């Protein structure tokens, strides 16, 4: 009897030990326990510490309540200004409702990861390249709102979202480098121009001051010579006054004027001699006189018609015959006589 009683006690103790080992559960401080009894959610969420469940009837799900750091894979996208970029991010979230995280979604980690990827692509398409590079805080806030709105129903709270890196194509990097270089060069030129403008003002004031005192200009010239001579070089500076150049220009101008006036004087001296000498050219046969027109009075027949030069003598009025040839008048013959005498003089010399 006693032996059978001992065996029963040992068997009961073993069964009780197995039951306790199956029913006893330990929930850690950063976890919460959700109990499903026969597949139905229990209202009470088990806190940290030791807890008991009915083996085979209750099922305990432990949910981590810590902040989870999840990297978002790099996403390729096209910005609003048609630039291809590759952006990756990181998301921080935690579970605030353990029951919803177990019941409402199958795997809240995978769901948050997929939502973060789609939201990141949407943000890339709605933003410009400059916003992705310089205005990331605003994009982070927008990305956080886009992920947090569906995650609230899953019992998940999005704590923070950060864009880590924005990868650009090599051609875009070179273009941005040239743009930055051009911008720096433009600012350098503007600063240089401003400095030249201020320096010109100061030089104008200095010139005005030196014009009142001419000796100041000589002192400044000597100071410049001293500054150049102080350096160890073979440069020799000889000041050359500008007034000497002006004096030479004024002295050269009167010397050129008599040379220009000699030619007309010689021509005037030759004109009386040409008029005195008789013509040596043989007489030309007189042209037959054309009959006068009936409406005009008849002109006297010229003795020796001579053709006048168009460049040296003025044109005279002539009469036209019926055949269309011009008939010289006495006034034209008188004006052409000196020109004929001037042409005959070179022949006489030869």
Protein Blocks (a to p, Z undefined) as FASTA:
>chain_A
ZZmmmmmmmmmmmmmmmmmmmmpccddfkbccdddeehiacfbdcdeddddddehkaccd
dddfbdcdddddddddddfkopacddddddddddfblklmmmmpmblmlmmmmmmmmmmm
mmmmmpcfklmmmmmmlmmmmmmmmmmmmmmmnopacfbdcdfbdcddfklmmmmmmmmm
mmmmmmmmmmmmmmmmmmmmmmmmmmmmmmmmmmlmmmmmmmmmmmmmmpccfbdcdddd
fklmmmmmmmmmmmmmmmmmmmmmmmmmmmmmmmmpccfbdcddddddddddfkbccddd
dfbdcdddfklpccddddddfkopacddfklmmmmmmmmmmmmmmmmmZZ
